[in-house]
Each structure stands twice: as structure tokens, then as C-alpha cells.
């Protein structure tokens, strides 16, 4: 899935021919790209990989889901690191824990398609707070999940949380308001 690439990415990927399914769309944002990729996918398991993520082998997550059919989504630990291309100003304000941390995010998640569809698509009006919103809905519908005590991703600190820090804070407040409004609407 390529969303609004202004570089040679689509041409490079097209060189792989029929070995990959290439989907190119005008820039509509991350959530629109993810939702379109999910809709085009024909597989029973979904994972979400962003350009700032390095994914470790998926075998442990797949193994867990195969052995535990009651589990709908499996997360794993994530290790953060500061990339060499982060400028000194941003580098000095970042703190990366030395050990891997439990990763509740879309990138260290492997989920059964049926469970994702039960929760629903990512909110395309959000650019940074989308997973907080999605995960709150997942909890509301009782997503059965498991946290592997194994590292499954390495998170590059040049991600949206750093690049769009203020926007992420504002969207998280908006998302929290939506969550509270839903809870109030369903309260006895």
C-alpha cells in the first residue's frame, strides 16, 4: 500500500511484478491507507508495518495464535531506539528505555481479520490518535488479546509521536472525549 508517494517507491515496488500486490492511492493519510490495505487483503491474519518500524520475525505471534484459537490479537514487546537521522535538538529530549517494553500499538500487533472487522476500521479523521481510539473500541467489544513476553518490534523514534507531537496530544484529548461520551451514553 503506497499512500501519496512523491518519490520512486511505486516504481521500485512495481519492479517486483506479481510477487506483491501493489496498491497506490492519492495521499489520504495513514488510516485510509491501512483501511484500504485491509479491504484488499485476502488473508485471515493482519499486521501493520510503518516505515519507522523494524519488525522481528513473526513466527512467535503466529505460533501463539495457531495454538490459542480463543486469542484474537497478540501483541509483543517493543524496543525503542533513537535513529541516527534524528537531529540533535530532538535527540536531546528523547528518552528510550534500555529494555523492551510491552507494546500496545498497531505495529507490534497481529490480529485475526474477523476480530479486526468486529472492532471496525481505523478512524480516517485521525492522523495520530487513531490507535488509541481503535484500541478503546477493541476493549469495549471485548477483544481477547495476549501479550507475548518477547520482543517483536523495534520502534524508530522518528515516528508520528515525535514528528507530530502536538497534533498527537490534541487528537488524544479528542479521542478520550469520544470514549467518555460513548461510556456515558451506555451507562445505566
PELIN-V778455 format. One record per residue. SS is DSSP state (~ for helix, > for strand, _ for the rest). NEAR is the number of other C-alpha atoms within 10 Angstrom. D_LAST is the distance of its C-alpha to the last C-alpha in whole Angstrom. Layout:
<<SS | NEAR | D_LAST> <SS | NEAR | D_LAST>>
This chain:
<<_ | 18 | 43> <> | 17 | 45> <> | 19 | 43> <_ | 16 | 45> <_ | 12 | 48> <_ | 9 | 51> <_ | 8 | 53> <_ | 8 | 55> <~ | 12 | 52> <~ | 17 | 52> <~ | 9 | 56> <~ | 10 | 56> <~ | 16 | 53> <~ | 14 | 54> <_ | 10 | 57> <_ | 11 | 56> <~ | 10 | 56> <~ | 8 | 54> <~ | 9 | 53> <_ | 10 | 50> <_ | 14 | 48> <_ | 14 | 48> <_ | 15 | 45> <> | 15 | 46> <> | 14 | 44> <_ | 11 | 44> <_ | 13 | 43> <_ | 12 | 39> <_ | 15 | 37> <~ | 21 | 36> <~ | 20 | 33> <~ | 20 | 35> <~ | 22 | 38> <~ | 21 | 35> <~ | 17 | 34> <~ | 17 | 37> <~ | 18 | 38> <~ | 20 | 35> <~ | 11 | 36> <~ | 12 | 40> <_ | 13 | 40> <_ | 10 | 40> <_ | 9 | 39> <_ | 10 | 37> <> | 18 | 36> <> | 19 | 35> <> | 16 | 37> <_ | 16 | 37> <_ | 15 | 40> <_ | 14 | 40> <_ | 9 | 44> <_ | 15 | 43> <> | 19 | 42> <> | 17 | 45> <> | 17 | 43> <_ | 14 | 45> <_ | 11 | 45> <_ | 13 | 42> <~ | 10 | 44> <~ | 16 | 42> <~ | 22 | 38> <~ | 15 | 40> <~ | 10 | 41> <~ | 15 | 38> <~ | 21 | 36> <~ | 11 | 39> <~ | 9 | 38> <_ | 11 | 35> <_ | 10 | 33> <_ | 10 | 30> <_ | 17 | 30> <_ | 20 | 29> <> | 24 | 30> <> | 21 | 32> <> | 25 | 33> <> | 24 | 36> <> | 21 | 37> <> | 26 | 38> <> | 19 | 41> <> | 19 | 42> <> | 16 | 45> <_ | 16 | 47> <_ | 13 | 49> <_ | 11 | 52> <_ | 9 | 52> <_ | 15 | 49> <_ | 11 | 51> <~ | 10 | 52> <~ | 8 | 50> <~ | 13 | 47> <~ | 15 | 48> <~ | 9 | 48> <~ | 7 | 45> <_ | 14 | 43> <_ | 11 | 43> <_ | 12 | 43> <_ | 10 | 42> <_ | 9 | 45> <_ | 10 | 43> <_ | 18 | 41> <> | 15 | 37> <> | 17 | 34> <> | 20 | 33> <_ | 17 | 30> <_ | 15 | 31> <_ | 18 | 32> <_ | 23 | 36> <_ | 29 | 35> <_ | 24 | 33> <> | 22 | 34> <> | 24 | 32> <> | 20 | 32> <~ | 19 | 32> <~ | 13 | 30> <~ | 20 | 27> <~ | 20 | 28> <~ | 11 | 27> <~ | 14 | 24> <~ | 19 | 23> <_ | 13 | 25> <_ | 17 | 28> <_ | 21 | 28> <_ | 16 | 27> <_ | 15 | 30> <_ | 13 | 30> <_ | 20 | 30> <_ | 18 | 33> <_ | 22 | 32> <_ | 23 | 28> <~ | 21 | 28> <~ | 21 | 27> <~ | 18 | 25> <~ | 20 | 23> <~ | 20 | 24> <~ | 17 | 23> <~ | 17 | 20> <~ | 17 | 19> <~ | 19 | 21> <~ | 12 | 19> <~ | 13 | 16> <_ | 12 | 17> <_ | 13 | 19> <_ | 19 | 22> <_ | 13 | 25> <> | 18 | 27> <> | 17 | 30> <> | 16 | 32> <> | 16 | 36> <> | 13 | 38> <> | 16 | 40> <> | 21 | 41> <> | 26 | 40> <> | 24 | 41> <> | 19 | 43> <> | 23 | 41> <> | 19 | 43> <_ | 23 | 43> <_ | 21 | 44> <_ | 15 | 40> <~ | 14 | 38> <~ | 14 | 36> <~ | 14 | 40> <~ | 12 | 41> <_ | 13 | 38> <~ | 13 | 37> <~ | 12 | 35> <~ | 16 | 34> <~ | 19 | 32> <~ | 14 | 31> <~ | 12 | 30> <~ | 20 | 28> <~ | 19 | 26> <~ | 13 | 25> <~ | 14 | 24> <~ | 20 | 22> <~ | 15 | 20> <~ | 12 | 19> <~ | 14 | 18> <~ | 17 | 16> <~ | 11 | 14> <~ | 12 | 13> <~ | 13 | 12> <~ | 12 | 10> <~ | 10 | 8> <~ | 9 | 8> <~ | 8 | 6> <_ | 7 | 4> <_ | 5 | 0>>
